[in-house]
Amino acid sequence: MGIESHRHGNETARRRWGLLARALQNNNRSSTTTTTTNSSSRNKDKFGERSNDKQDLISVRRISNFGLITIIPIDSIEWFLYRVNNYEAKVKHLNLTLTPENLMGFNNTGNVCVWPSEEVLAYYALANLSYFDGKKVLELGAGMSALAGVYIAKYSACSLITLTDGNQSSVDNIKDIVEENNLDDKKVNCSLLRWGEVTDVSYDIILAADCLFFDTTRKDLVHTMWHSMNKGGSGLVTAPRRGTTLDKFVEEASNCGFKYCVSDCYNQDIWKRHTELMRDCPYYDCDIHFPVFILLTKTL
């Protein structure tokens, strides 16, 4: 690696750590933005405070940045009602204290906020609820909310759903959400699962939102998906392209044996919102903000 490349890599790393630190310090207090019809306010609110540093948008800290889900505070800074048309779920936000342990702990990115890919995957699931009927569903890297999985558990007729993350704080928070949404009487499990490990149960559908950007764990993620999925099963994955990270994931998945289809236009409402943001928001960058949809199938 040349000197300039090394310097650029160090600067990018410092910037991203700074973004994570600021996001943790904010504790999602400003994440209650709801859909607005005014384009000028949308430009400001959907991505937070205006900034001269476009790299601030790497974090995409606003929960409702796509405006697909209305978020309503309930009774504290922790609990919010996430509403899509007639579908509702209560979601608890984690308020982490910024410590070296939190920053260095196993994948804390899911505890910072609900990322756009999670919002989009949840919206897509609600638009296709019958797809999950009678199926065993596993969500990987579910973060602090397991948003798609919670909606599926609440409104579909899936036979089993397991919500997992590699961070114990996320798993504990998801358990609170499951209890608050009265899902205890359904077949819902919450457990710690780190990529590279394999589940005891084989699943028909595996969900993953914004899990592709870790170079060091990409192969482990594919391993867990392949060995935890039934033959004929499918994986529903949403993530921004982020340079070559998405391409590297589908290459790894293909090498493992998955068939795959990558789509930009997979839901009309999501696509409409995407085109609005491209038109109205000067800070919108498709590469880091627009979640692409990947359908994996296991045919072997």
Secondary structure, 3 states (H helix, E strand, C coil): CCHHHHHHHHHHHHHHHHHHHHHHHHCCCCCCCCCCCCHHHHHHHCCCCCCCCHHHHHCCCCCCCCCCCEEEECCCCCEEEEEECCEEEEEECCCCCCCHHHHHCCCCHHHCCCCHHHHHHHHHHHHCHHHHCCCEEEEECCCCCCHHHHHHHHHCCCCEEEEEECCHHHHHHHHHHHHHCCCCCCCEEEEECCCCCCCCCCEEEEEEECCCCCCCCHHHHHHHHHHCEEEEEEEEEEECCCCCHHHHHHHHHHHHCCEEEEECCCCHHHHHHHHHHHHHCCCCCHHHHCCEEEEEECCC
